[in-house]
Structures are given as C-alpha cells and as structure tokens.
C-alpha cells in the first residue's frame, strides 16, 4: 500500500471529483483525476489504482440512474468503444502520456469553442451511427489510457440535448461496460499488483460519497446550468492537458 501522505492529499480530491462527475455534476471534470494523482505517482499507476474504484462508482451511478438511458445511442457507441479499447491496449504502449494529453486537450477545447461560437439556431442532433461509432471509439481509446473518455463521448451526446437524467444514465451504462472490459487488458499487463489493489481498497469508501454528492447536486441545479458547467470544465481541463502535454513533450 502507498503510505505517502501527499499521495492521499491528491488522491482523495481526485476520487471525489471523479465521483461527482459519475453522479452527473460537471462530467468533464473527471478528466483531471489521473493528472491530479500523477502529482504524486506515475499516470500509469494512478490509472491502475483508479480502475477498481471506478467500478464501485459505476455501480452507484447505475443504481442512481436506473431505467434512464438511451438505447439507440448505446447500441451505437458501445461497439465503437470496444474497438477503441482494443486499439488502446495496443497503441498506448507506443504513444507517450504527453501525446495522449495533447490529443484529449485538443478535442475538448475544439468542442467547447464550437459550442460557444456556432450559430445558436443550429438544429438539435439525434443519434447517428457514423458519429457515434467514431466518438465511442475515441472514448474507449482515451478511457483505456487515463480514464478520460468523458470529453469524447460528451462531444457526441451533448448536442442531442438529452434530458439531464437520461444523459447521465446513458453515460453510466456506457462507462460501466467500458470499465469492466478494461479489466481484461489491465490484468494482462500486470497493473493490479498488491500495492495498487490495497491502495485502491483503502480509497474505495470515498467513491460512493463522490457519486452521491454529484447526484444530489444534479437534482438541485437547473438543467441549463449543468450543461454550462460541463462545457466550462471541458474547456478548463482541455487547456490544462494541452499545456501539460506540450511542456512534457518539449521537455
């Protein structure tokens, strides 16, 4: 088990933030969790410690949003995600962590700029097999590496303007399936050693607290504000990832 107090100073807020996103409050903010934990440990180890905790969060999120999901969207994005996970298990060994940060940051910033500056009269989008398969694959790929599938899947789902509980329920199902499937390549790569599993177990009680807090805030805040928060945090996190990835690549 990791005993460094600074690690827990980073890890506990990171897990609370991820849990709040799972509960529906500001989905984009979950992207900061692995980078925050990476202040104390390597991103690879941070991702390995987080995955078992995410499964607990997924269970709480599934219960919170039970019966509320978009079946047409799930039928589109889940197959794409499986392809993305497969590509991630192969490709992440060749891509540096900084390159992945730059990729995710660019996607998030571009999406937010498009949302803020596009004509307000643009039509509402519905489920689309081509777009959904592409963004589902991107989400599976980025989720494999640093559990950052939120921005790509938001790019596909948010323009549909789904009712907030339907949106979060769809994302709950999507990431529950994705995270269970990720157990296979993570296990094959030896990510779940004694230290990582014991550390995850110690941090596990924080997970449901974060999810329920996010779920509480979701139902106390207006739907429009929820979307504004999502876009705002997507932009902030996107800029941070671009800066961190760029500096790391140059260094």
Helices and strands as residue ranges (DSSP letters): H 5-22, G 27-31, H 32-37, H 43-64, H 71-91, H 97-117, H 129-146, H 150-157, G 158-160, H 164-188, H 194-218, H 223-250
